[in-house]
């Protein structure tokens, strides 16, 4: 079976209390899991710390860590399992990036941009509720 490599965006939500105590060690744990699986990290940085929409494992705040990395498509399941066993991680999500978007996204993120910095080409839709009697 061929060993295909793809670029992924990984969003990791850390327990904010543990993250506040040792941010670098927690980030290194996840980076180590990726490199141990044979991955190559492109970008790794804090996105933001924020209140969660709902409590996860009793936690109301989380630290969102964003990573872009190359990894064999066959190793993603293994990486997911390692992350699920990490008590400091509340949630993780991996998205495979389309090849045509890899360089533009990495250039943007390396420049310190966030999704909020990207101008929207679509005007927000205004919904006016009609009063009914």
N, CA, C and O atoms as a printed pandas DataFrame, in Angstrom:
     atom_number atom_name residue_name chain_id  residue_number  x_coord  y_coord  z_coord
0              1         N          UNK        A               1    0.846   -1.187    0.000
1              2        CA          UNK        A               1    0.000    0.000    0.000
2              3         C          UNK        A               1    0.887    1.243    0.000
3              4         O          UNK        A               1    1.859    1.297    0.753
4              5         N          UNK        A               2    0.586    2.208   -0.796
5              6        CA          UNK        A               2    1.383    3.436   -0.911
6              7         C          UNK        A               2    1.253    4.286    0.348
7              8         O          UNK        A               2    0.200    4.337    0.983
8              9         N          UNK        A               3    2.348    4.947    0.688
9             10        CA          UNK        A               3    2.363    5.802    1.873
10            11         C          UNK        A               3    2.218    7.252    1.415
11            12         O          UNK        A               3    3.217    7.904    1.112
12            13         N          UNK        A               4    1.000    7.759    1.363
13            14        CA          UNK        A               4    0.723    9.115    0.899
14            15         C          UNK        A               4    0.881   10.101    2.041
15            16         O          UNK        A               4    0.424    9.849    3.156
16            17         N          UNK        A               5    1.524   11.218    1.764
17            18        CA          UNK        A               5    1.695   12.272    2.748
18            19         C          UNK        A               5    0.812   13.443    2.355
19            20         O          UNK        A               5    0.700   13.790    1.179
20            21         N          UNK        A               6    0.190   14.043    3.351
21            22        CA          UNK        A               6   -0.671   15.202    3.119
22            23         C          UNK        A               6   -0.358   16.259    4.169
23            24         O          UNK        A               6    0.262   15.969    5.192
24            25         N          UNK        A               7   -0.790   17.477    3.909
25            26        CA          UNK        A               7   -0.641   18.566    4.873
26            27         C          UNK        A               7   -1.952   18.714    5.617
27            28         O          UNK        A               7   -3.027   18.744    5.018
28            29         N          UNK        A               8   -1.845   18.808    6.941
29            30        CA          UNK        A               8   -3.017   18.904    7.810
30            31         C          UNK        A               8   -2.959   20.171    8.643
31            32         O          UNK        A               8   -1.888   20.668    8.991
32            33         N          UNK        A               9   -4.144   20.676    8.951
33            34        CA          UNK        A               9   -4.299   21.714    9.958
34            35         C          UNK        A               9   -4.811   21.000   11.196
35            36         O          UNK        A               9   -5.813   20.287   11.142
36            37         N          UNK        A              10   -4.128   21.191   12.301
37            38        CA          UNK        A              10   -4.545   20.574   13.554
38            39         C          UNK        A              10   -4.888   21.659   14.556
39            40         O          UNK        A              10   -4.097   22.571   14.795
40            41         N          UNK        A              11   -6.069   21.554   15.138
41            42        CA          UNK        A              11   -6.470   22.488   16.189
42            43         C          UNK        A              11   -6.594   21.679   17.466
43            44         O          UNK        A              11   -7.350   20.709   17.523
44            45         N          UNK        A              12   -5.858   22.074   18.486
45            46        CA          UNK        A              12   -5.827   21.372   19.754
46            47         C          UNK        A              12   -6.349   22.305   20.841
47            48         O          UNK        A              12   -5.894   23.443   20.951
48            49         N          UNK        A              13   -7.292   21.837   21.637
49            50        CA          UNK        A              13   -7.801   22.639   22.746
50            51         C          UNK        A              13   -7.240   22.048   24.029
51            52         O          UNK        A              13   -7.584   20.933   24.421
52            53         N          UNK        A              14   -6.368   22.816   24.676
53            54        CA          UNK        A              14   -5.751   22.396   25.930
54            55         C          UNK        A              14   -6.585   22.862   27.113
55            56         O          UNK        A              14   -7.260   23.889   27.040
56            57         N          UNK        A              15   -6.538   22.115   28.190
57            58        CA          UNK        A              15   -7.082   22.533   29.478
58            59         C          UNK        A              15   -6.364   23.835   29.847
59            60         O          UNK        A              15   -5.141   23.842   29.985
60            61         N          UNK        A              16   -7.096   24.921   30.005
61            62        CA          UNK        A              16   -6.493   26.243   30.235
62            63         C          UNK        A              16   -5.669   26.299   31.515
63            64         O          UNK        A              16   -4.654   26.994   31.556
64            65         N          UNK        A              17   -6.080   25.583   32.563
65            66        CA          UNK        A              17   -5.328   25.592   33.818
66            67         C          UNK        A              17   -3.963   24.935   33.648
67            68         O          UNK        A              17   -2.953   25.474   34.099
68            69         N          UNK        A              18   -3.929   23.793   33.011
69            70        CA          UNK        A              18   -2.656   23.105   32.772
70            71         C          UNK        A              18   -1.796   23.899   31.795
71            72         O          UNK        A              18   -0.574   23.957   31.938
72            73         N          UNK        A              19   -2.435   24.504   30.811
73            74        CA          UNK        A              19   -1.710   25.286   29.818
74            75         C          UNK        A              19   -1.042   26.497   30.466
75            76         O          UNK        A              19    0.082   26.855   30.114
76            77         N          UNK        A              20   -1.731   27.120   31.405
77            78        CA          UNK        A              20   -1.171   28.301   32.080
78            79         C          UNK        A              20    0.070   27.928   32.895
79            80         O          UNK        A              20    0.989   28.736   33.028
80            81         N          UNK        A              21    0.099   26.726   33.432
81            82        CA          UNK        A              21    1.234   26.287   34.251
82            83         C          UNK        A              21    2.466   25.942   33.429
83            84         O          UNK        A              21    3.589   26.222   33.847
84            85         N          UNK        A              22    2.265   25.330   32.253
85            86        CA          UNK        A              22    3.428   24.902   31.471
86            87         C          UNK        A              22    3.095   24.821   29.986
87            88         O          UNK        A              22    2.983   23.735   29.417
88            89         N          UNK        A              23    2.942   25.970   29.380
89            90        CA          UNK        A              23    2.513   26.052   27.977
90            91         C          UNK        A              23    3.486   25.385   27.026
91            92         O          UNK        A              23    3.061   24.673   26.117
92            93         N          UNK        A              24    4.769   25.593   27.209
93            94        CA          UNK        A              24    5.760   25.037   26.281
94            95         C          UNK        A              24    5.793   23.508   26.344
95            96         O          UNK        A              24    5.902   22.849   25.310
96            97         N          UNK        A              25    5.701   22.948   27.538
97            98        CA          UNK        A              25    5.738   21.490   27.679
98            99         C          UNK        A              25    4.536   20.836   27.002
99           100         O          UNK        A              25    4.678   19.789   26.371
100          101         N          UNK        A              26    3.356   21.440   27.126
101          102        CA          UNK        A              26    2.164   20.872   26.501
102          103         C          UNK        A              26    2.266   20.925   24.981
103          104         O          UNK        A              26    1.923   19.961   24.297
104          105         N          UNK        A              27    2.734   22.040   24.461
105          106        CA          UNK        A              27    2.902   22.149   23.008
106          107         C          UNK        A              27    3.936   21.134   22.524
107          108         O          UNK        A              27    3.758   20.530   21.466
108          109         N          UNK        A              28    5.006   20.940   23.280
109          110        CA          UNK        A              28    6.046   19.978   22.901
110          111         C          UNK        A              28    5.525   18.550   22.926
111          112         O          UNK        A              28    5.971   17.722   22.132
112          113         N          UNK        A              29    4.579   18.238   23.830
113          114        CA          UNK        A              29    3.986   16.902   23.864
114          115         C          UNK        A              29    3.293   16.600   22.535
115          116         O          UNK        A              29    3.497   15.538   21.947
116          117         N          UNK        A              30    2.479   17.536   22.072
117          118        CA          UNK        A              30    1.737   17.320   20.830
118          119         C          UNK        A              30    2.695   17.323   19.639
119          120         O          UNK        A              30    2.563   16.495   18.737
120          121         N          UNK        A              31    3.647   18.237   19.629
121          122        CA          UNK        A              31    4.633   18.259   18.552
122          123         C          UNK        A              31    5.404   16.941   18.515
123          124         O          UNK        A              31    5.682   16.407   17.441
124          125         N          UNK        A              32    5.749   16.419   19.702
125          126        CA          UNK        A              32    6.453   15.144   19.786
126          127         C          UNK        A              32    5.622   13.992   19.249
127          128         O          UNK        A              32    6.151   13.098   18.590
128          129         N          UNK        A              33    4.324   14.007   19.526
129          130        CA          UNK        A              33    3.442   12.953   19.012
130          131         C          UNK        A              33    3.417   12.975   17.485
131          132         O          UNK        A              33    3.390   11.924   16.846
132          133         N          UNK        A              34    3.426   14.167   16.908
133          134        CA          UNK        A              34    3.411   14.294   15.445
134          135         C          UNK        A              34    4.730   13.807   14.850
135          136         O          UNK        A              34    4.736   13.044   13.884
136          137         N          UNK        A              35    5.837   14.246   15.423
137          138        CA          UNK        A              35    7.136   13.831   14.881
138          139         C          UNK        A              35    7.388   12.342   15.131
139          140         O          UNK        A              35    8.014   11.681   14.302
140          141         N          UNK        A              36    6.914   11.807   16.250
141          142        CA          UNK        A              36    7.061   10.372   16.515
142          143         C          UNK        A              36    6.295    9.537   15.496
143          144         O          UNK        A              36    6.684    8.409   15.193
144          145         N          UNK        A              37    5.209   10.090   14.970
145          146        CA          UNK        A              37    4.418    9.400   13.937
146          147         C          UNK        A              37    5.023    9.592   12.549
147          148         O          UNK        A              37    4.479    9.108   11.556
148          149         N          UNK        A              38    6.145   10.298   12.483
149          150        CA          UNK        A              38    6.812   10.513   11.201
150          151         C          UNK        A              38    6.416   11.808   10.521
151          152         O          UNK        A              38    6.708   12.003    9.342
152          153         N          UNK        A              39    5.752   12.701   11.252
153          154        CA          UNK        A              39    5.295   13.957   10.682
154          155         C          UNK        A              39    6.349   15.037   10.687
155          156         O          UNK        A              39    7.373   14.929   11.362
156          157         N          UNK        A              40    6.086   16.077    9.927
157          158        CA          UNK        A              40    6.966   17.232    9.819
158          159         C          UNK        A              40    6.138   18.482   10.114
159          160         O          UNK        A              40    5.208   18.797    9.371
160          161         N          UNK        A              41    6.466   19.196   11.190
161          162        CA          UNK        A              41    5.690   20.360   11.605
162          163         C          UNK        A              41    6.115   21.581   10.803
163          164         O          UNK        A              41    7.299   21.907   10.720
164          165         N          UNK        A              42    5.125   22.254   10.210
165          166        CA          UNK        A              42    5.363   23.463    9.427
166          167         C          UNK        A              42    5.212   24.713   10.293
167          168         O          UNK        A              42    6.068   25.598   10.269
168          169         N          UNK        A              43    4.118   24.782   11.059
169          170        CA          UNK        A              43    3.818   25.921   11.922
170          171         C          UNK        A              43    3.196   25.388   13.202
171          172         O          UNK        A              43    2.385   24.463   13.167
172          173         N          UNK        A              44    3.578   25.974   14.334
173          174        CA          UNK        A              44    3.005   25.595   15.626
174          175         C          UNK        A              44    2.950   26.851   16.485
175          176         O          UNK        A              44    3.979   27.444   16.812
176          177         N          UNK        A              45    1.710   27.252   16.850
177          178        CA          UNK        A              45    1.593   28.480   17.640
178          179         C          UNK        A              45    0.248   28.548   18.362
179          180         O          UNK        A              45   -0.712   27.865   18.007
180          181         N          UNK        A              46    0.219   29.392   19.382
181          182        CA          UNK        A              46   -1.018   29.649   20.108
182          183         C          UNK        A              46   -1.946   30.453   19.212
183          184         O          UNK        A              46   -1.523   31.428   18.591
184          185         N          UNK        A              47   -3.191   30.054   19.142
185          186        CA          UNK        A              47   -4.185   30.828   18.412
186          187         C          UNK        A              47   -4.826   31.804   19.379
187          188         O          UNK        A              47   -4.731   33.017   19.190
188          189         N          UNK        A              48   -5.486   31.282   20.426
189          190        CA          UNK        A              48   -6.053   32.155   21.442
190          191         C          UNK        A              48   -6.523   31.327   22.627
191          192         O          UNK        A              48   -6.699   30.112   22.535
192          193         N          UNK        A              49   -6.719   32.016   23.738
193          194        CA          UNK        A              49   -7.340   31.404   24.904
194          195         C          UNK        A              49   -8.735   32.007   25.010
195          196         O          UNK        A              49   -8.907   33.221   24.905
196          197         N          UNK        A              50   -9.739   31.138   25.223
197          198        CA          UNK        A              50  -11.105   31.649   25.260
198          199         C          UNK        A              50  -12.003   30.732   26.060
199          200         O          UNK        A              50  -11.667   29.589   26.369
200          201         N          UNK        A              51  -13.146   31.276   26.376
201          202        CA          UNK        A              51  -14.186   30.526   27.063
202          203         C          UNK        A              51  -14.797   29.532   26.079
203          204         O          UNK        A              51  -15.036   29.866   24.919
204          205         N          UNK        A              52  -15.046   28.319   26.542
205          206        CA          UNK        A              52  -15.642   27.289   25.700
206          207         C          UNK        A              52  -17.150   27.507   25.579
207          208         O          UNK        A              52  -17.769   28.076   26.479
208          209         N          UNK        A              53  -17.727   27.070   24.500
209          210        CA          UNK        A              53  -19.169   27.212   24.282
210          211         C          UNK        A              53  -19.950   26.383   25.304
211          212         O          UNK        A              53  -21.066   26.742   25.680
212          213         N          UNK        A              54  -19.367   25.290   25.742
213          214        CA          UNK        A              54  -19.976   24.431   26.755
214          215         C          UNK        A              54  -18.834   23.745   27.507
215          216         O          UNK        A              54  -17.750   23.569   26.951
216          217         N          UNK        A              55  -19.064   23.360   28.757
217          218        CA          UNK        A              55  -17.986   22.718   29.520
218          219         C          UNK        A              55  -17.560   21.382   28.893
219          220         O          UNK        A              55  -18.394   20.596   28.446
220          221         N          UNK        A              56  -16.260   21.152   28.874
221          222        CA          UNK        A              56  -15.694   19.887   28.416
222          223         C          UNK        A              56  -14.868   19.346   29.577
223          224         O          UNK        A              56  -13.929   19.997   30.036
224          225         N          UNK        A              57  -15.215   18.177   30.039
225          226        CA          UNK        A              57  -14.529   17.562   31.187
226          227         C          UNK        A              57  -14.479   18.514   32.383
227          228         O          UNK        A              57  -13.492   18.545   33.117
228          229         N          UNK        A              58  -15.533   19.281   32.571
229          230        CA          UNK        A              58  -15.618   20.210   33.691
230          231         C          UNK        A              58  -14.880   21.526   33.483
231          232         O          UNK        A              58  -14.886   22.381   34.368
232          233         N          UNK        A              59  -14.246   21.701   32.331
233          234        CA          UNK        A              59  -13.484   22.920   32.059
234          235         C          UNK        A              59  -14.339   23.909   31.276
235          236         O          UNK        A              59  -15.086   23.526   30.375
236          237         N          UNK        A              60  -14.217   25.189   31.635
237          238        CA          UNK        A              60  -14.983   26.232   30.947
238          239         C          UNK        A              60  -14.123   27.103   30.037
239          240         O          UNK        A              60  -14.647   27.867   29.226
240          241         N          UNK        A              61  -12.781   26.987   30.174
241          242        CA          UNK        A              61  -11.866   27.758   29.327
242          243         C          UNK        A              61  -10.877   26.806   28.680
243          244         O          UNK        A              61  -10.526   25.765   29.236
244          245         N          UNK        A              62  -10.435   27.193   27.484
245          246        CA          UNK        A              62   -9.456   26.379   26.781
246          247         C          UNK        A              62   -8.443   27.244   26.060
247          248         O          UNK        A              62   -8.712   28.394   25.716
248          249         N          UNK        A              63   -7.272   26.668   25.839
249          250        CA          UNK        A              63   -6.225   27.320   25.061
250          251         C          UNK        A              63   -6.170   26.618   23.714
251          252         O          UNK        A              63   -5.916   25.415   23.640
252          253         N          UNK        A              64   -6.409   27.377   22.649
253          254        CA          UNK        A              64   -6.465   26.829   21.296
254          255         C          UNK        A              64   -5.077   26.923   20.667
255          256         O          UNK        A              64   -4.535   28.014   20.493
256          257         N          UNK        A              65   -4.513   25.773   20.330
257          258        CA          UNK        A              65   -3.188   25.713   19.725
258          259         C          UNK        A              65   -3.344   25.250   18.289
259          260         O          UNK        A              65   -4.005   24.243   18.033
260          261         N          UNK        A              66   -2.750   25.964   17.352
261          262        CA          UNK        A              66   -2.891   25.693   15.932
262          263         C          UNK        A              66   -1.578   25.148   15.374
263          264         O          UNK        A              66   -0.508   25.711   15.603
264          265         N          UNK        A              67   -1.682   24.036   14.634
265          266        CA          UNK        A              67   -0.497   23.460   13.998
266          267         C          UNK        A              67   -0.812   23.093   12.560
267          268         O          UNK        A              67   -1.919   22.670   12.225
268          269         N          UNK        A              68    0.196   23.269   11.729
269          270        CA          UNK        A              68    0.148   22.788   10.352
270          271         C          UNK        A              68    1.303   21.810   10.216
271          272         O          UNK        A              68    2.440   22.124   10.569
272          273         N          UNK        A              69    1.005   20.626    9.702
273          274        CA          UNK        A              69    2.032   19.595    9.632
274          275         C          UNK        A              69    1.770   18.652    8.468
275          276         O          UNK        A              69    0.641   18.500    8.000
276          277         N          UNK        A              70    2.856   18.021    8.016
277          278        CA          UNK        A              70    2.773   16.982    6.997
278          279         C          UNK        A              70    2.837   15.643    7.700
279          280         O          UNK        A              70    3.644   15.443    8.608
280          281         N          UNK        A              71    1.973   14.717    7.270
281          282        CA          UNK        A              71    1.922   13.408    7.911
282          283         C          UNK        A              71    1.367   12.395    6.921
283          284         O          UNK        A              71    0.545   12.730    6.068
284          285         N          UNK        A              72    1.816   11.180    7.042
285          286        CA          UNK        A              72    1.274   10.102    6.233
286          287         C          UNK        A              72   -0.209    9.950    6.553
287          288         O          UNK        A              72   -0.608    9.967    7.717
288          289         N          UNK        A              73   -1.008    9.803    5.523
289          290        CA          UNK        A              73   -2.449    9.659    5.742
290          291         C          UNK        A              73   -2.772    8.427    6.573
291          292         O          UNK        A              73   -3.817    8.377    7.222
292          293         N          UNK        A              74   -1.899    7.444    6.563
293          294        CA          UNK        A              74   -2.114    6.223    7.332
294          295         C          UNK        A              74   -1.818    6.407    8.815
295          296         O          UNK        A              74   -2.198    5.555    9.618
296          297         N          UNK        A              75   -1.159    7.481    9.200
297          298        CA          UNK        A              75   -0.776    7.713   10.594
298          299         C          UNK        A              75   -1.739    8.626   11.348
299          300         O          UNK        A              75   -1.585    8.816   12.554
300          301         N          UNK        A              76   -2.721    9.191   10.665
301          302        CA          UNK        A              76   -3.643   10.132   11.304
302          303         C          UNK        A              76   -4.448    9.451   12.408
303          304         O          UNK        A              76   -4.655   10.039   13.469
304          305         N          UNK        A              77   -4.898    8.240   12.177
305          306        CA          UNK        A              77   -5.662    7.512   13.199
306          307         C          UNK        A              77   -4.808    7.266   14.432
307          308         O          UNK        A              77   -5.288    7.393   15.559
308          309         N          UNK        A              78   -3.562    6.919   14.227
309          310        CA          UNK        A              78   -2.630    6.703   15.338
310          311         C          UNK        A              78   -2.429    7.993   16.135
311          312         O          UNK        A              78   -2.426    7.974   17.365
312          313         N          UNK        A              79   -2.262    9.107   15.432
313          314        CA          UNK        A              79   -2.090   10.402   16.095
314          315         C          UNK        A              79   -3.346   10.777   16.879
315          316         O          UNK        A              79   -3.250   11.296   17.991
316          317         N          UNK        A              80   -4.513   10.520   16.312
317          318        CA          UNK        A              80   -5.768   10.808   17.005
318          319         C          UNK        A              80   -5.840   10.036   18.313
319          320         O          UNK        A              80   -6.244   10.587   19.338
320          321         N          UNK        A              81   -5.458    8.787   18.287
321          322        CA          UNK        A              81   -5.494    7.949   19.493
322          323         C          UNK        A              81   -4.536    8.479   20.563
323          324         O          UNK        A              81   -4.889    8.530   21.741
324          325         N          UNK        A              82   -3.343    8.866   20.160
325          326        CA          UNK        A              82   -2.368    9.426   21.106
326          327         C          UNK        A              82   -2.922   10.693   21.749
327          328         O          UNK        A              82   -2.763   10.899   22.952
328          329         N          UNK        A              83   -3.569   11.540   20.957
329          330        CA          UNK        A              83   -4.142   12.783   21.480
330          331         C          UNK        A              83   -5.287   12.490   22.449
331          332         O          UNK        A              83   -5.425   13.165   23.469
332          333         N          UNK        A              84   -6.102   11.495   22.137
333          334        CA          UNK        A              84   -7.220   11.143   23.020
334          335         C          UNK        A              84   -6.744   10.645   24.378
335          336         O          UNK        A              84   -7.470   10.757   25.366
336          337         N          UNK        A              85   -5.551   10.104   24.441
337          338        CA          UNK        A              85   -4.997    9.609   25.703
338          339         C          UNK        A              85   -4.283   10.697   26.509
339          340         O          UNK        A              85   -3.898   10.462   27.654
340          341         N          UNK        A              86   -4.105   11.868   25.932
341          342        CA          UNK        A              86   -3.428   12.982   26.605
342          343         C          UNK        A              86   -4.443   13.721   27.480
343          344         O          UNK        A              86   -5.380   14.330   26.962
344          345         N          UNK        A              87   -4.263   13.672   28.793
345          346        CA          UNK        A              87   -5.196   14.297   29.742
346          347         C          UNK        A              87   -5.233   15.819   29.645
347          348         O          UNK        A              87   -6.202   16.437   30.085
348          349         N          UNK        A              88   -4.212   16.424   29.086
349          350        CA          UNK        A              88   -4.172   17.883   28.969
350          351         C          UNK        A              88   -4.970   18.404   27.780
351          352         O          UNK        A              88   -5.278   19.593   27.709
352          353         N          UNK        A              89   -5.301   17.521   26.854
353          354        CA          UNK        A              89   -6.069   17.912   25.667
354          355         C          UNK        A              89   -7.550   17.664   25.893
355          356         O          UNK        A              89   -7.961   16.560   26.249
356          357         N          UNK        A              90   -8.345   18.704   25.681
357          358        CA          UNK        A              90   -9.797   18.562   25.788
358          359         C          UNK        A              90  -10.378   18.056   24.472
359          360         O          UNK        A              90  -11.264   17.202   24.474
360          361         N          UNK        A              91   -9.890   18.571   23.360
361          362        CA          UNK        A              91  -10.355   18.171   22.031
362          363         C          UNK        A              91   -9.245   18.423   21.018
363          364         O          UNK        A              91   -8.337   19.223   21.247
364          365         N          UNK        A              92   -9.342   17.713   19.885
365          366        CA          UNK        A              92   -8.447   17.957   18.762
366          367         C          UNK        A              92   -9.223   17.714   17.485
367          368         O          UNK        A              92  -10.178   16.939   17.447
368          369         N          UNK        A              93   -8.787   18.395   16.443
369          370        CA          UNK        A              93   -9.424   18.264   15.141
370          371         C          UNK        A              93   -8.349   18.366   14.071
371          372         O          UNK        A              93   -7.510   19.267   14.108
372          373         N          UNK        A              94   -8.376   17.436   13.114
373          374        CA          UNK        A              94   -7.436   17.454   12.000
374          375         C          UNK        A              94   -8.212   17.635   10.711
375          376         O          UNK        A              94   -9.211   16.956   10.473
376          377         N          UNK        A              95   -7.749   18.551    9.885
377          378        CA          UNK        A              95   -8.364   18.801    8.586
378          379         C          UNK        A              95   -7.275   18.672    7.527
379          380         O          UNK        A              95   -6.244   19.340    7.598
380          381         N          UNK        A              96   -7.515   17.811    6.551
381          382        CA          UNK        A              96   -6.575   17.660    5.443
382          383         C          UNK        A              96   -6.768   18.840    4.497
383          384         O          UNK        A              96   -7.874   19.096    4.022
384          385         N          UNK        A              97   -5.675   19.557    4.231
385          386        CA          UNK        A              97   -5.747   20.736    3.362
386          387         C          UNK        A              97   -5.639   20.331    1.897
387          388         O          UNK        A              97   -4.829   19.474    1.544
388          389         N          UNK        A              98   -6.456   20.946    1.046
389          390        CA          UNK        A              98   -6.304   20.710   -0.394
390          391         C          UNK        A              98   -4.932   21.213   -0.832
391          392         O          UNK        A              98   -4.477   22.261   -0.374
392          393         N          UNK        A              99   -4.288   20.479   -1.702
393          394        CA          UNK        A              99   -2.934   20.803   -2.141
394          395         C          UNK        A              99   -2.819   22.236   -2.666
395          396         O          UNK        A              99   -1.799   22.891   -2.452
396          397         N          UNK        A             100   -3.849   22.723   -3.344
397          398        CA          UNK        A             100   -3.801   24.075   -3.928
398          399         C          UNK        A             100   -3.838   25.176   -2.869
399          400         O          UNK        A             100   -3.481   26.318   -3.162
400          401         N          UNK        A             101   -4.261   24.857   -1.651
401          402        CA          UNK        A             101   -4.366   25.875   -0.596
402          403         C          UNK        A             101   -3.231   25.839    0.416
403          404         O          UNK        A             101   -3.138   26.724    1.266
404          405         N          UNK        A             102   -2.376   24.841    0.341
405          406        CA          UNK        A             102   -1.337   24.676    1.356
406          407         C          UNK        A             102   -0.436   25.901    1.450
407          408         O          UNK        A             102   -0.309   26.481    2.529
408          409         N          UNK        A             103    0.186   26.305    0.363
409          410        CA          UNK        A             103    1.128   27.435    0.411
410          411         C          UNK        A             103    0.460   28.758    0.785
411          412         O          UNK        A             103    1.010   29.482    1.615
412          413         N          UNK        A             104   -0.698   29.114    0.216
413          414        CA          UNK        A             104   -1.328   30.374    0.640
414          415         C          UNK        A             104   -1.676   30.388    2.139
415          416         O          UNK        A             104   -1.500   31.404    2.811
416          417         N          UNK        A             105   -2.161   29.277    2.644
417          418        CA          UNK        A             105   -2.518   29.219    4.069
418          419         C          UNK        A             105   -1.274   29.310    4.932
419          420         O          UNK        A             105   -1.255   30.058    5.910
420          421         N          UNK        A             106   -0.227   28.557    4.589
421          422        CA          UNK        A             106    1.007   28.605    5.382
422          423         C          UNK        A             106    1.645   29.983    5.339
423          424         O          UNK        A             106    2.150   30.450    6.360
424          425         N          UNK        A             107    1.638   30.651    4.186
425          426        CA          UNK        A             107    2.181   32.012    4.092
426          427         C          UNK        A             107    1.415   32.960    5.006
427          428         O          UNK        A             107    2.008   33.793    5.693
428          429         N          UNK        A             108    0.099   32.825    5.007
429          430        CA          UNK        A             108   -0.744   33.678    5.850
430          431         C          UNK        A             108   -0.466   33.441    7.333
431          432         O          UNK        A             108   -0.305   34.393    8.097
432          433         N          UNK        A             109   -0.410   32.188    7.734
433          434        CA          UNK        A             109   -0.217   31.859    9.144
434          435         C          UNK        A             109    1.189   32.215    9.606
435          436         O          UNK        A             109    1.367   32.693   10.726
436          437         N          UNK        A             110    2.172   31.994    8.776
437          438        CA          UNK        A             110    3.548   32.357    9.147
438          439         C          UNK        A             110    3.696   33.860    9.331
439          440         O          UNK        A             110    4.561   34.315   10.080
440          441         N          UNK        A             111    2.859   34.627    8.653
441          442        CA          UNK        A             111    2.874   36.080    8.791
442          443         C          UNK        A             111    2.135   36.565   10.023
443          444         O          UNK        A             111    2.022   37.772   10.241
444          445         N          UNK        A             112    1.629   35.647   10.832
445          446        CA          UNK        A             112    0.939   36.020   12.064
446          447         C          UNK        A             112   -0.544   36.264   11.880
447          448         O          UNK        A             112   -1.208   36.726   12.808
448          449         N          UNK        A             113   -1.074   35.971   10.726
449          450        CA          UNK        A             113   -2.489   36.193   10.469
450          451         C          UNK        A             113   -3.371   35.191   11.191
451          452         O          UNK        A             113   -2.952   34.075   11.496
452          453         N          UNK        A             114   -4.582   35.606   11.453
453          454        CA          UNK        A             114   -5.593   34.733   12.034
454          455         C          UNK        A             114   -6.785   34.712   11.097
455          456         O          UNK        A             114   -6.889   35.568   10.219
456          457         N          UNK        A             115   -7.680   33.761   11.262
457          458        CA          UNK        A             115   -8.854   33.734   10.381
458          459         C          UNK        A             115   -9.647   35.043   10.400
459          460         O          UNK        A             115  -10.280   35.399    9.406
460          461         N          UNK        A             116   -9.616   35.757   11.523
461          462        CA          UNK        A             116  -10.347   37.015   11.604
462          463         C          UNK        A             116   -9.724   38.098   10.732
463          464         O          UNK        A             116  -10.390   39.073   10.383
464          465         N          UNK        A             117   -8.439   37.935   10.373
465          466        CA          UNK        A             117   -7.740   38.923    9.558
466          467         C          UNK        A             117   -8.091   38.835    8.082
467          468         O          UNK        A             117   -7.886   39.789    7.333
468          469         N          UNK        A             118   -8.612   37.708    7.669
469          470        CA          UNK        A             118   -8.921   37.503    6.255
470          471         C          UNK        A             118  -10.198   38.247    5.915
471          472         O          UNK        A             118  -11.237   37.987    6.522
472          473         N          UNK        A             119  -10.148   39.179    4.947
473          474        CA          UNK        A             119  -11.366   39.919    4.601
474          475         C          UNK        A             119  -12.408   38.996    3.978
475          476         O          UNK        A             119  -12.093   38.114    3.178
476          477         N          UNK        A             120  -13.614   39.220    4.357
477          478        CA          UNK        A             120  -14.709   38.420    3.825
478          479         C          UNK        A             120  -15.187   39.037    2.522
479          480         O          UNK        A             120  -15.373   40.250    2.425
480          481         N          UNK        A             121  -15.383   38.187    1.520
481          482        CA          UNK        A             121  -15.886   38.671    0.238
482          483         C          UNK        A             121  -17.401   38.643    0.197
483          484         O          UNK        A             121  -18.016   39.098   -0.767
484          485         N          UNK        A             122  -17.993   38.109    1.248
485          486        CA          UNK        A             122  -19.447   37.973    1.287
486          487         C          UNK        A             122  -19.986   38.890    2.378
487          488         O          UNK        A             122  -19.547   38.835    3.527
488          489         N          UNK        A             123  -20.926   39.717    2.008
489          490        CA          UNK        A             123  -21.554   40.585    2.986
490          491         C          UNK        A             123  -22.472   39.749    3.882
491          492         O          UNK        A             123  -23.152   38.846    3.395
492          493         N          UNK        A             124  -22.497   40.041    5.186
493          494        CA          UNK        A             124  -23.397   39.279    6.049
494          495         C          UNK        A             124  -24.849   39.508    5.645
495          496         O          UNK        A             124  -25.255   40.620    5.309
496          497         N          UNK        A             125  -25.592   38.456    5.685
497          498        CA          UNK        A             125  -27.001   38.529    5.310
498          499         C          UNK        A             125  -27.802   39.066    6.488
499          500         O          UNK        A             125  -27.676   38.583    7.613
500          501         N          UNK        A             126  -28.606   40.045    6.220
501          502        CA          UNK        A             126  -29.443   40.629    7.256
502          503         C          UNK        A             126  -30.826   40.003    7.145
503          504         O          UNK        A             126  -31.452   40.024    6.085
504          505         N          UNK        A             127  -31.283   39.454    8.243
505          506        CA          UNK        A             127  -32.594   38.824    8.258
506          507         C          UNK        A             127  -33.519   39.685    9.095
507          508         O          UNK        A             127  -33.249   39.958   10.265
508          509         N          UNK        A             128  -34.605   40.106    8.486
509          510        CA          UNK        A             128  -35.595   40.907    9.198
510          511         C          UNK        A             128  -36.804   40.017    9.434
511          512         O          UNK        A             128  -37.416   39.503    8.497
512          513         N          UNK        A             129  -37.128   39.850   10.691
513          514        CA          UNK        A             129  -38.272   39.001   11.023
514          515         C          UNK        A             129  -39.553   39.804   10.861
515          516         O          UNK        A             129  -39.670   40.917   11.376
516          517         N          UNK        A             130  -40.497   39.239   10.152
517          518        CA          UNK        A             130  -41.786   39.905    9.965
518          519         C          UNK        A             130  -42.652   39.651   11.189
519          520         O          UNK        A             130  -42.731   38.531   11.694
520          521         N          UNK        A             131  -43.286   40.688   11.645
521          522        CA          UNK        A             131  -44.170   40.547   12.803
522          523         C          UNK        A             131  -45.440   39.828   12.359
523          524         O          UNK        A             131  -46.057   40.176   11.352
524          525         N          UNK        A             132  -45.803   38.838   13.122
525          526        CA          UNK        A             132  -47.041   38.112   12.814
526          527         C          UNK        A             132  -47.999   38.279   13.970
527          528         O          UNK        A             132  -47.600   38.377   15.130
528          529         N          UNK        A             133  -49.251   38.309   13.631
529          530        CA          UNK        A             133  -50.258   38.483   14.675
530          531         C          UNK        A             133  -51.003   37.208   14.890
531          532         O          UNK        A             133  -51.898   37.151   15.733
